[in-house]
Amino acid sequence: MSAPVPSPWGPRWSRWVGRFLARVLWRTEVRGRGNVPASGAAIVVCNHVGLIDGPVVHGVIPRGSHFLIREGMMTGPLGTILRAAQQITVEGSGRDALARGLAVLRRGGVVGVFPEGTRGAGTAEAVHGGAAWLAIQSGAPVVPTAIVGSRHTGESVNVWPKPGRRMVVAFGTPVVLTPPADVRGGRAKQVWAAERLAEALRDQVARTLDTSDLELPLDDPRREGREDKDHA
């Protein structure tokens, strides 16, 4: 039996928790809020650097959102909060999570995805295909989003920064991933959409870095054998 579709009530309170963290505990500059559609389905895809990326981005999206989150994060007190916030647990192959995400989009909601799949350097060099699948199946616009400053070089991917940490979250221009007519077949369309999504995300990260004095961490735990998976 499929898991129930996430309720919109969870994000209605949890985004204010994220907003407090982003705006009060830490100093987060938010750019391009108007690029997130005011209504209707939307997919927010973001690079992934550290533990706090999820609550910060969730808090500054101008609408409630449901993020796809690995089941490893859904344990203990944190898991209780995430489940109450109606975030989407990714288990096994992730098919059930994608189905739930698609249901959220079809009712006109916002789904968040960290397509790199793990916390690391945040350069979006490699992304997984879940967000591209959601975009193709729903027709929803994808908002490429960059976060910079949530982890510094040498810090753990699980770092909880001290109060006052400066960060930037920048929402880019939405893109609709509609494969051209000469791209036929489900697999080919999926590959095409994943490539376009990765390009859009890398471009957004690069533009954000070019216009900020903040930097991405120079180390990448994924390449150093300390991989820590949490988001899809």
Secondary structure, DSSP 8 states (H G I E B T S, - for coil): -------THHHHHHHHHHHHIIIIISEEEEE-GGGS-SSS-EEEEE---STTHHHHHHHHSSS--EEEEEGGGSSHHHHHHHHHTT-EEE-TTSHHHHHHHHHHHHTT-EEEE-TT-B-SS---SS--SHHHHHHHHH---EEEEEEESSS-TTS-TT----TT-EEEEEE---B-----TT--SHHHHHHHHHHHHHHHHHHHHHHHHHT-S----S--TTTTT---B-B-
